[in-house]
Amino acid sequence: MRSVSAALSEAAKRYAAEIRTGAEVARIEVKDQKAVGVVLATGEEIRAPVVVSNADCHTTFDRLVDPALLDPHFLGPIRKIKFRGAVAKVNLAVAELPDFKSLLGKAAGPHHQAVIQIGPSVDYLERAFDDAKYGRFSARPFLEVVIPSVLDPTLAPAGKHVVSILAQFAPYHLREGNWSEKREALGDVVVRTLAEHAPNLPGAILHRQVLTPGDLESIYGLPEGNIYHGEQTLDQLFFMRPVPGWARYRTPIQNLYLCGAGTHPGGGVSGAPGYNAAREILWDWKKAGIR
C-alpha cells in the first residue's frame, strides 16, 4: 500500500507540489464564506486559493470548520451520516510463512502473494455478522489476509514476514465491556480462526498488534473506526454521498472541496474521489478564468 502513496507523492512533486507530514491542521480559515487557507496546531497559517479536505465529513465540518458558518439544513444531514465501524485490524510479525492445509508448503507461493479470504460460505458470513449485530465481535470472523513482505522483503528481516489481517465483524459499540478489556481476546479469536487453515501460525508469531475500532478512531481519526468515512449503504452512495445535494465535491464554503472516501464513489484504493474532485476544481477554475 505504501507504494501507492509513494507513487502519488512522486507524481505530485514533479508538478512542484510540496508535501508536509506531521503538520496537524487545527482549523480551516474562512473569510466571507470563502476558504482562504488553514491554520496548523502550531499556529502557523498557510494561505491558499483552494482548500481540499481528505478528512471525513464530521471532522471537516464539526472540527476544522466553525459549524456556525454552515446552514443547519446542510449540517444536520452531515451529522446524521452513519459510520458504525465494524472492522478490526491484527498485524503479525512471524518467523515463517503460514503453511495452509489447502496448499502445503512454507516456501512463498502464488497464494502468499494474493489476498487470502477466510469466509467459507454465505451462512458463515451471516453468523459472523450476527455477532456484531448483537454487540459482540465475531466468534468466527471473516478475515482478509495479506502478506506484503512476500512482495516487499524490506518490510521484515530476512526469512521473516509481516501478516496484515482485516477482521470482520467487530462493532465499535460493545454491548458488554470495552475494547481495552476485549482487545487481546479479539486477537486470540483472529489468530485461532486463521490457524484452522494454517496450523503453524500460532507457533510462528513473534509479535502481535491488535487495532480495535476504537484504536482506528483514536490513531487514524476514523470516526467509529469506519475505514470508509461512512457506511457504504444504499442510502449513503451515489448522489447521496456525502449527503443529498452535495455530491459533486463542493461544499457550502466557497473554495473548500472534499476529496476523501466520504464522497462518491466511496472508500477503497481507487483514487476515484480524488480524481473526480480535481476535475471539478479545474472546471471551476476554468469558469473563473484561472490558469
Secondary structure, 3 states (H helix, E strand, C coil): CHHHHHHHHHHHHHCCCCCCCCCCEEEEEEECCEEEEEEECCCCEEECCCEEECCCHHHHHHHHCCHHHCCHHHHHHHHCCCCCCCEEEEEEEECCCCCCCCCCCCCCCHHHHCCEEECCCHHHHHHHHHHHHCCCCCCCCEEEEECHHHCCHHHCCCCCEEEEEEEECCCCCCCCCCHHHHHHHHHHHHHHHHHCCCCCHHHHEEEEEEECHHHHHHHHCCHHHCCCCCCCCHHHCHHHCCCCCCCCCECCCECEEECCCCCCCCCCCCCHHHHHHHHHHHHHHHHHCCC
